[in-house]
Amino acid sequence: MKNFLQILLLSIVLVGCSSIDYAELTKISQESPANLQINRIIALNLSHEENLIEANKIMNPVLATSVVKELEARKLKMENAVIEAEKINSYAEMVQVSDGDSKFLGPQMTETKTRNMMGKPENLDYFLLGSKDMNNGLIEHTLNFSITYTSDERRNYSSASYCAKWDGCDNENLMDINLISLSASGCSSFECDYTEIMELNLSDDFLRSNMKDGLSVSFNSQKANNKITFNSFYLKGYLSVAN
C-alpha cells in the first residue's frame, strides 16, 4: 500500500510538471523587477497620477524611482505619438483625390527666402502629385517646384539633387528635371521678375524610404541652388492617401 501511494504521488508530480509552461516561466524570470511592477500597475487601469501614487508605494526606493521614471517616459511617448498622428492627419486631410482614386494632389508648401542681405526675396512653392496605374496598382509621383526671383537674367534650372539629413546635397548624382514653364514680368531696364516651374519624377519606393526623416531636394542652376524640404508629417500624410 505504501509503495502504491508513493507511485501515485510521483505520478501526480509528473503530471503537474508536464502542464507547466516553462517558456512562460523563463520569460517571467528574465523580466526585470521594474517591468514586473510597471505591468502590475498598468493592469490596474488607473490614471497616470494614480499610477505614480501606486509606484511610490513600492517599499524599495530605488525600484520605486525606476518605475516612476519609466511611467513618465511611457506617458511622454504616448503624448508624442498622439501629436504626430494629429500632424500626419492634418496633411492627409489636405490631399485631393480625383479621377476615380487614381490622382493625388498634395498640399502646396510656400516659402519666402532671401539669398543674401542685399538680395530681394524669392518665392518658392512646391507640392507632390501622384498618379496610380489602375491596371497594375503602381504609383508614380512628381515633385512640382516653382520659384519666382528678381534678376538681370534667368537662371535656367537644369537638375536636382537629393540632400541627406546630415551629409548635405549630392552634387555628383544629379537627377533630370522637366521644365514646365518660364516667364518674365515686371521688367525694368536692368532686371525682371522670373518664374520657373519644373518637375522631378520620384518613385513610390523612394518617397516611402524617406518617410521617417523627411525628404530634402536641391534644384540647381549654374547661378543658384534652392533646397526645399518635405517634413516627415507631410510625407506620411500624403502617402497614407496616395496608396
Phi and psi restraints in degrees (value plus and minus 20) as a CYANA .aco file:
   2 LYS   PHI     -81.0   -41.0
   2 LYS   PSI     -63.1   -23.1
   3 ASN   PHI     -82.8   -42.8
   3 ASN   PSI     -57.4   -17.4
   4 PHE   PHI     -83.8   -43.8
   4 PHE   PSI     -62.7   -22.7
   5 LEU   PHI     -84.8   -44.8
   5 LEU   PSI     -59.7   -19.7
   6 GLN   PHI     -82.5   -42.5
   6 GLN   PSI     -62.3   -22.3
   7 ILE   PHI     -84.5   -44.5
   7 ILE   PSI     -61.4   -21.4
   8 LEU   PHI     -83.3   -43.3
   8 LEU   PSI     -65.2   -25.2
   9 LEU   PHI     -82.5   -42.5
   9 LEU   PSI     -60.9   -20.9
  10 LEU   PHI     -83.2   -43.2
  10 LEU   PSI     -58.4   -18.4
  11 SER   PHI     -84.4   -44.4
  11 SER   PSI     -61.9   -21.9
  12 ILE   PHI     -83.2   -43.2
  12 ILE   PSI     -62.7   -22.7
  13 VAL   PHI     -81.7   -41.7
  13 VAL   PSI     -63.3   -23.3
  14 LEU   PHI     -84.6   -44.6
  14 LEU   PSI     -61.8   -21.8
  15 VAL   PHI     -83.8   -43.8
  15 VAL   PSI     -62.4   -22.4
  16 GLY   PHI     -82.4   -42.4
  16 GLY   PSI     -61.6   -21.6
  17 CYS   PHI     -85.1   -45.1
  17 CYS   PSI     -55.4   -15.4
  18 SER   PHI     -87.7   -47.7
  18 SER   PSI     -41.9    -1.9
  19 SER   PHI    -109.7   -69.7
  19 SER   PSI     -26.0    14.0
  20 ILE   PHI     -96.2   -56.2
  20 ILE   PSI     112.5   152.5
  21 ASP   PHI    -106.8   -66.8
  21 ASP   PSI      73.5   113.5
  22 TYR   PHI     -86.5   -46.5
  22 TYR   PSI     -49.8    -9.8
  23 ALA   PHI     -83.6   -43.6
  23 ALA   PSI     -60.5   -20.5
  24 GLU   PHI     -89.4   -49.4
  24 GLU   PSI     -58.6   -18.6
  25 LEU   PHI     -82.5   -42.5
  25 LEU   PSI     -62.1   -22.1
  26 THR   PHI     -82.6   -42.6
  26 THR   PSI     -60.9   -20.9
  27 LYS   PHI     -82.9   -42.9
  27 LYS   PSI     -63.6   -23.6
  28 ILE   PHI     -85.8   -45.8
  28 ILE   PSI     -63.5   -23.5
  29 SER   PHI     -85.2   -45.2
  29 SER   PSI     -47.5    -7.5
  30 GLN   PHI    -105.1   -65.1
  30 GLN   PSI     -34.5     5.5
  31 GLU   PHI     -95.3   -55.3
  31 GLU   PSI     119.3   159.3
  32 SER   PHI     -90.9   -50.9
  32 SER   PSI     134.7   174.7
  33 PRO   PHI     -76.5   -36.5
  33 PRO   PSI     -57.4   -17.4
  34 ALA   PHI     -82.8   -42.8
  34 ALA   PSI     -65.7   -25.7
  35 ASN   PHI     -85.2   -45.2
  35 ASN   PSI     -56.8   -16.8
  36 LEU   PHI     -81.0   -41.0
  36 LEU   PSI     -62.9   -22.9
  37 GLN   PHI     -89.0   -49.0
  37 GLN   PSI     -60.0   -20.0
  38 ILE   PHI     -83.0   -43.0
  38 ILE   PSI     -66.0   -26.0
  39 ASN   PHI     -83.2   -43.2
  39 ASN   PSI     -56.9   -16.9
  40 ARG   PHI     -84.0   -44.0
  40 ARG   PSI     -64.4   -24.4
  41 ILE   PHI     -88.0   -48.0
  41 ILE   PSI     -64.4   -24.4
  42 ILE   PHI     -82.2   -42.2
  42 ILE   PSI     -55.0   -15.0
  43 ALA   PHI     -84.4   -44.4
  43 ALA   PSI     -38.1     1.9
  44 LEU   PHI     -95.1   -55.1
  44 LEU   PSI     -33.3     6.7
  45 ASN   PHI      39.2    79.2
  45 ASN   PSI      30.0    70.0
  46 LEU   PHI    -120.5   -80.5
  46 LEU   PSI     153.3   193.3
  47 SER   PHI     -94.7   -54.7
  47 SER   PSI     148.4   188.4
  48 HIS   PHI     -82.7   -42.7
  48 HIS   PSI     -62.0   -22.0
  49 GLU   PHI     -82.6   -42.6
  49 GLU   PSI     -60.0   -20.0
  50 GLU   PHI     -89.0   -49.0
  50 GLU   PSI     -53.6   -13.6
  51 ASN   PHI     -80.2   -40.2
  51 ASN   PSI     -62.6   -22.6
  52 LEU   PHI     -85.7   -45.7
  52 LEU   PSI     -58.7   -18.7
  53 ILE   PHI     -82.2   -42.2
  53 ILE   PSI     -63.9   -23.9
  54 GLU   PHI     -83.8   -43.8
  54 GLU   PSI     -59.5   -19.5
  55 ALA   PHI     -84.5   -44.5
  55 ALA   PSI     -57.1   -17.1
  56 ASN   PHI     -94.5   -54.5
  56 ASN   PSI     -26.6    13.4
  57 LYS   PHI    -100.9   -60.9
  57 LYS   PSI     -33.0     7.0
  58 ILE   PHI     -83.2   -43.2
  58 ILE   PSI     110.4   150.4
  59 MET   PHI     -85.8   -45.8
  59 MET   PSI     -56.8   -16.8
  60 ASN   PHI     -98.2   -58.2
  60 ASN   PSI      92.9   132.9
  61 PRO   PHI     -84.2   -44.2
  61 PRO   PSI     -55.0   -15.0
  62 VAL   PHI     -86.5   -46.5
  62 VAL   PSI     -63.7   -23.7
  63 LEU   PHI     -85.6   -45.6
  63 LEU   PSI     -60.3   -20.3
  64 ALA   PHI     -81.1   -41.1
  64 ALA   PSI     -64.5   -24.5
  65 THR   PHI     -82.1   -42.1
  65 THR   PSI     -61.5   -21.5
  66 SER   PHI     -83.3   -43.3
  66 SER   PSI     -61.3   -21.3
  67 VAL   PHI     -87.1   -47.1
  67 VAL   PSI     -62.3   -22.3
  68 VAL   PHI     -80.9   -40.9
  68 VAL   PSI     -64.9   -24.9
  69 LYS   PHI     -81.7   -41.7
  69 LYS   PSI     -61.2   -21.2
  70 GLU   PHI     -89.1   -49.1
  70 GLU   PSI     -58.6   -18.6
  71 LEU   PHI     -82.7   -42.7
  71 LEU   PSI     -61.0   -21.0
  72 GLU   PHI     -85.6   -45.6
  72 GLU   PSI     -61.2   -21.2
  73 ALA   PHI     -84.0   -44.0
  73 ALA   PSI     -60.9   -20.9
  74 ARG   PHI     -86.7   -46.7
  74 ARG   PSI     -57.7   -17.7
  75 LYS   PHI     -83.9   -43.9
  75 LYS   PSI     -64.1   -24.1
  76 LEU   PHI     -83.1   -43.1
  76 LEU   PSI     -61.6   -21.6
  77 LYS   PHI     -81.9   -41.9
  77 LYS   PSI     -61.2   -21.2
  78 MET   PHI     -86.2   -46.2
  78 MET   PSI     -61.0   -21.0
  79 GLU   PHI     -84.1   -44.1
  79 GLU   PSI     -62.4   -22.4
  80 ASN   PHI     -84.1   -44.1
  80 ASN   PSI     -57.2   -17.2
  81 ALA   PHI     -85.0   -45.0
  81 ALA   PSI     -58.3   -18.3
  82 VAL   PHI     -86.1   -46.1
  82 VAL   PSI     -64.0   -24.0
  83 ILE   PHI     -82.4   -42.4
  83 ILE   PSI     -63.4   -23.4
  84 GLU   PHI     -82.3   -42.3
  84 GLU   PSI     -63.5   -23.5
  85 ALA   PHI     -82.1   -42.1
  85 ALA   PSI     -58.3   -18.3
  86 GLU   PHI     -86.5   -46.5
  86 GLU   PSI     -60.9   -20.9
  87 LYS   PHI     -86.6   -46.6
  87 LYS   PSI     -62.8   -22.8
  88 ILE   PHI     -81.2   -41.2
  88 ILE   PSI     -63.1   -23.1
  89 ASN   PHI     -85.2   -45.2
  89 ASN   PSI     -55.4   -15.4
  90 SER   PHI     -83.4   -43.4
  90 SER   PSI     -56.7   -16.7
  91 TYR   PHI     -93.3   -53.3
  91 TYR   PSI     -60.4   -20.4
  92 ALA   PHI     -80.4   -40.4
  92 ALA   PSI     -57.2   -17.2
  93 GLU   PHI     -87.6   -47.6
  93 GLU   PSI     -41.7    -1.7
  94 MET   PHI    -109.6   -69.6
  94 MET   PSI     -26.1    13.9
  95 VAL   PHI     -95.2   -55.2
  95 VAL   PSI     108.1   148.1
  96 GLN   PHI    -116.3   -76.3
  96 GLN   PSI     110.7   150.7
  97 VAL   PHI    -133.7   -93.7
  97 VAL   PSI     114.6   154.6
  98 SER   PHI    -166.3  -126.3
  98 SER   PSI    -199.6  -159.6
  99 ASP   PHI      31.1    71.1
  99 ASP   PSI      32.5    72.5
 100 GLY   PHI      42.7    82.7
 100 GLY   PSI      22.9    62.9
 101 ASP   PHI      43.2    83.2
 101 ASP   PSI      11.1    51.1
 102 SER   PHI    -134.1   -94.1
 102 SER   PSI     -30.1     9.9
 103 LYS   PHI    -142.9  -102.9
 103 LYS   PSI     118.0   158.0
 104 PHE   PHI    -152.7  -112.7
 104 PHE   PSI     108.2   148.2
 105 LEU   PHI    -140.0  -100.0
 105 LEU   PSI      92.8   132.8
 106 GLY   PHI     -97.5   -57.5
 106 GLY   PSI     141.2   181.2
 107 PRO   PHI     -84.8   -44.8
 107 PRO   PSI     126.4   166.4
 108 GLN   PHI    -102.3   -62.3
 108 GLN   PSI     114.0   154.0
 109 MET   PHI    -122.4   -82.4
 109 MET   PSI     119.4   159.4
 110 THR   PHI    -149.2  -109.2
 110 THR   PSI     113.9   153.9
 111 GLU   PHI    -154.9  -114.9
 111 GLU   PSI     131.4   171.4
 112 THR   PHI    -143.2  -103.2
 112 THR   PSI     102.6   142.6
 113 LYS   PHI    -147.4  -107.4
 113 LYS   PSI     130.9   170.9
 114 THR   PHI    -135.4   -95.4
 114 THR   PSI     105.9   145.9
 115 ARG   PHI     -89.3   -49.3
 115 ARG   PSI     -54.8   -14.8
 116 ASN   PHI    -174.9  -134.9
 116 ASN   PSI     159.2   199.2
 117 MET   PHI     -80.5   -40.5
 117 MET   PSI     -52.6   -12.6
 118 MET   PHI    -117.6   -77.6
 118 MET   PSI     -29.5    10.5
 119 GLY   PHI     -97.0   -57.0
 119 GLY   PSI     138.0   178.0
 120 LYS   PHI    -106.3   -66.3
 120 LYS   PSI     133.3   173.3
 121 PRO   PHI     -80.9   -40.9
 121 PRO   PSI     125.3   165.3
 122 GLU   PHI    -135.7   -95.7
 122 GLU   PSI     115.6   155.6
 123 ASN   PHI    -121.6   -81.6
 123 ASN   PSI     105.3   145.3
 124 LEU   PHI    -137.3   -97.3
 124 LEU   PSI     111.2   151.2
 125 ASP   PHI    -148.9  -108.9
 125 ASP   PSI     116.8   156.8
 126 TYR   PHI    -175.6  -135.6
 126 TYR   PSI     131.4   171.4
 127 PHE   PHI    -181.4  -141.4
 127 PHE   PSI     150.2   190.2
 128 LEU   PHI    -128.4   -88.4
 128 LEU   PSI     124.2   164.2
 129 LEU   PHI    -143.4  -103.4
 129 LEU   PSI     122.1   162.1
 130 GLY   PHI    -147.9  -107.9
 130 GLY   PSI     125.0   165.0
 131 SER   PHI    -154.1  -114.1
 131 SER   PSI     105.4   145.4
 132 LYS   PHI    -127.1   -87.1
 132 LYS   PSI     108.0   148.0
 133 ASP   PHI     -99.2   -59.2
 133 ASP   PSI      90.5   130.5
 134 MET   PHI     -89.7   -49.7
 134 MET   PSI     -34.1     5.9
 135 ASN   PHI     -99.3   -59.3
 135 ASN   PSI     -59.8   -19.8
 136 ASN   PHI    -140.9  -100.9
 136 ASN   PSI     -22.9    17.1
 137 GLY   PHI      59.5    99.5
 137 GLY   PSI     -18.5    21.5
 138 LEU   PHI     -93.3   -53.3
 138 LEU   PSI     121.2   161.2
 139 ILE   PHI    -140.2  -100.2
 139 ILE   PSI     110.4   150.4
 140 GLU   PHI    -135.7   -95.7
 140 GLU   PSI     126.9   166.9
 141 HIS   PHI    -141.7  -101.7
 141 HIS   PSI     134.9   174.9
 142 THR   PHI    -151.3  -111.3
 142 THR   PSI     112.0   152.0
 143 LEU   PHI    -115.6   -75.6
 143 LEU   PSI      96.5   136.5
 144 ASN   PHI    -117.2   -77.2
 144 ASN   PSI     103.8   143.8
 145 PHE   PHI    -146.8  -106.8
 145 PHE   PSI     110.5   150.5
 146 SER   PHI    -149.6  -109.6
 146 SER   PSI     114.5   154.5
 147 ILE   PHI    -154.1  -114.1
 147 ILE   PSI     115.7   155.7
 148 THR   PHI    -138.3   -98.3
 148 THR   PSI     106.2   146.2
 149 TYR   PHI    -163.4  -123.4
 149 TYR   PSI     141.4   181.4
 150 THR   PHI    -127.9   -87.9
 150 THR   PSI     107.0   147.0
 151 SER   PHI    -178.2  -138.2
 151 SER   PSI     145.0   185.0
 152 ASP   PHI    -100.1   -60.1
 152 ASP   PSI     -33.3     6.7
 153 GLU   PHI    -176.1  -136.1
 153 GLU   PSI     138.6   178.6
 154 ARG   PHI     -92.9   -52.9
 154 ARG   PSI     134.5   174.5
 155 ARG   PHI    -107.5   -67.5
 155 ARG   PSI     -50.4   -10.4
 156 ASN   PHI      40.3    80.3
 156 ASN   PSI      48.3    88.3
 157 TYR   PHI     -80.7   -40.7
 157 TYR   PSI     115.8   155.8
 158 SER   PHI    -150.8  -110.8
 158 SER   PSI     -32.1     7.9
 159 SER   PHI    -175.5  -135.5
 159 SER   PSI     151.0   191.0
 160 ALA   PHI    -156.5  -116.5
 160 ALA   PSI     137.0   177.0
 161 SER   PHI    -161.1  -121.1
 161 SER   PSI     126.1   166.1
 162 TYR   PHI     -98.0   -58.0
 162 TYR   PSI     117.7   157.7
 163 CYS   PHI    -133.2   -93.2
 163 CYS   PSI      96.9   136.9
 164 ALA   PHI     -93.8   -53.8
 164 ALA   PSI     139.2   179.2
 165 LYS   PHI     -82.3   -42.3
 165 LYS   PSI     -60.6   -20.6
 166 TRP   PHI    -133.0   -93.0
 166 TRP   PSI     -38.7     1.3
 167 ASP   PHI    -124.1   -84.1
 167 ASP   PSI      -8.7    31.3
 168 GLY   PHI      56.8    96.8
 168 GLY   PSI    -184.0  -144.0
 169 CYS   PHI    -118.9   -78.9
 169 CYS   PSI     124.0   164.0
 170 ASP   PHI    -101.1   -61.1
 170 ASP   PSI      89.3   129.3
 171 ASN   PHI    -115.6   -75.6
 171 ASN   PSI     -15.8    24.2
 172 GLU   PHI    -121.1   -81.1
 172 GLU   PSI     -66.6   -26.6
 173 ASN   PHI    -114.2   -74.2
 173 ASN   PSI      56.3    96.3
 174 LEU   PHI     -97.6   -57.6
 174 LEU   PSI     124.0   164.0
 175 MET   PHI    -124.1   -84.1
 175 MET   PSI     121.0   161.0
 176 ASP   PHI     -92.5   -52.5
 176 ASP   PSI     123.9   163.9
 177 ILE   PHI    -140.8  -100.8
 177 ILE   PSI     141.4   181.4
 178 ASN   PHI    -128.8   -88.8
 178 ASN   PSI     100.7   140.7
 179 LEU   PHI     -99.5   -59.5
 179 LEU   PSI     100.3   140.3
 180 ILE   PHI    -107.9   -67.9
 180 ILE   PSI     -66.3   -26.3
 181 SER   PHI    -180.9  -140.9
 181 SER   PSI     138.1   178.1
 182 LEU   PHI    -163.6  -123.6
 182 LEU   PSI     107.2   147.2
 183 SER   PHI    -160.3  -120.3
 183 SER   PSI     139.1   179.1
 184 ALA   PHI    -151.1  -111.1
 184 ALA   PSI     122.4   162.4
 185 SER   PHI    -170.6  -130.6
 185 SER   PSI     148.0   188.0
 186 GLY   PHI      36.9    76.9
 186 GLY   PSI      18.1    58.1
 187 CYS   PHI     -95.6   -55.6
 187 CYS   PSI     119.9   159.9
 188 SER   PHI    -130.4   -90.4
 188 SER   PSI    -186.9  -146.9
 189 SER   PHI     -92.3   -52.3
 189 SER   PSI     -33.6     6.4
 190 PHE   PHI    -154.7  -114.7
 190 PHE   PSI     -22.5    17.5
 191 GLU   PHI    -178.9  -138.9
 191 GLU   PSI     143.5   183.5
 192 CYS   PHI    -157.0  -117.0
 192 CYS   PSI     143.7   183.7
 193 ASP   PHI    -114.3   -74.3
 193 ASP   PSI      89.9   129.9
 194 TYR   PHI    -119.3   -79.3
 194 TYR   PSI     123.8   163.8
 195 THR   PHI    -146.2  -106.2
 195 THR   PSI     101.2   141.2
 196 GLU   PHI    -136.5   -96.5
 196 GLU   PSI     108.9   148.9
 197 ILE   PHI    -138.3   -98.3
 197 ILE   PSI     109.1   149.1
 198 MET   PHI    -161.4  -121.4
 198 MET   PSI     145.3   185.3
 199 GLU   PHI    -151.8  -111.8
 199 GLU   PSI     128.3   168.3
 200 LEU   PHI    -148.5  -108.5
 200 LEU   PSI     104.2   144.2
 201 ASN   PHI    -101.1   -61.1
 201 ASN   PSI     115.3   155.3
 202 LEU   PHI    -153.2  -113.2
 202 LEU   PSI     121.2   161.2
 203 SER   PHI    -101.9   -61.9
 203 SER   PSI     139.2   179.2
 204 ASP   PHI     -84.0   -44.0
 204 ASP   PSI     -61.6   -21.6
 205 ASP   PHI     -82.4   -42.4
 205 ASP   PSI     -59.2   -19.2
 206 PHE   PHI     -83.7   -43.7
 206 PHE   PSI     -65.5   -25.5
 207 LEU   PHI     -82.2   -42.2
 207 LEU   PSI     -65.3   -25.3
 208 ARG   PHI     -86.5   -46.5
 208 ARG   PSI     -48.8    -8.8
 209 SER   PHI     -91.4   -51.4
 209 SER   PSI     -33.5     6.5
 210 ASN   PHI    -127.7   -87.7
 210 ASN   PSI     -11.8    28.2
 211 MET   PHI     -83.0   -43.0
 211 MET   PSI     -56.0   -16.0
 212 LYS   PHI     -86.8   -46.8
 212 LYS   PSI     -66.0   -26.0
 213 ASP   PHI    -125.4   -85.4
 213 ASP   PSI     -27.0    13.0
 214 GLY   PHI      70.1   110.1
 214 GLY   PSI     150.4   190.4
 215 LEU   PHI    -145.4  -105.4
 215 LEU   PSI     107.1   147.1
 216 SER   PHI    -138.8   -98.8
 216 SER   PSI     114.8   154.8
 217 VAL   PHI    -154.3  -114.3
 217 VAL   PSI     119.1   159.1
 218 SER   PHI    -126.6   -86.6
 218 SER   PSI     108.0   148.0
 219 PHE   PHI    -117.9   -77.9
 219 PHE   PSI     110.5   150.5
 220 ASN   PHI    -140.3  -100.3
 220 ASN   PSI     120.6   160.6
 221 SER   PHI    -153.7  -113.7
 221 SER   PSI     153.9   193.9
 222 GLN   PHI     -89.0   -49.0
 222 GLN   PSI     -41.4    -1.4
 223 LYS   PHI    -119.4   -79.4
 223 LYS   PSI     -45.9    -5.9
 224 ALA   PHI    -181.5  -141.5
 224 ALA   PSI     134.1   174.1
 225 ASN   PHI    -142.0  -102.0
 225 ASN   PSI     124.1   164.1
 226 ASN   PHI    -150.5  -110.5
 226 ASN   PSI     100.3   140.3
 227 LYS   PHI    -118.8   -78.8
 227 LYS   PSI     112.2   152.2
 228 ILE   PHI    -145.8  -105.8
 228 ILE   PSI     138.5   178.5
 229 THR   PHI    -158.8  -118.8
 229 THR   PSI     112.2   152.2
 230 PHE   PHI    -119.9   -79.9
 230 PHE   PSI      98.1   138.1
 231 ASN   PHI     -93.6   -53.6
 231 ASN   PSI     149.6   189.6
 232 SER   PHI     -80.1   -40.1
 232 SER   PSI     -57.4   -17.4
 233 PHE   PHI     -85.4   -45.4
 233 PHE   PSI     -59.9   -19.9
 234 TYR   PHI     -80.9   -40.9
 234 TYR   PSI     -71.1   -31.1
 235 LEU   PHI     -81.9   -41.9
 235 LEU   PSI     -64.8   -24.8
 236 LYS   PHI     -85.6   -45.6
 236 LYS   PSI     -60.5   -20.5
 237 GLY   PHI     -86.6   -46.6
 237 GLY   PSI     -66.1   -26.1
 238 TYR   PHI     -83.0   -43.0
 238 TYR   PSI     -66.4   -26.4
 239 LEU   PHI     -93.7   -53.7
 239 LEU   PSI     -40.3    -0.3
 240 SER   PHI     -89.2   -49.2
 240 SER   PSI     -44.1    -4.1
 241 VAL   PHI    -115.7   -75.7
 241 VAL   PSI     -62.8   -22.8
 242 ALA   PHI    -102.5   -62.5
 242 ALA   PSI      55.9    95.9
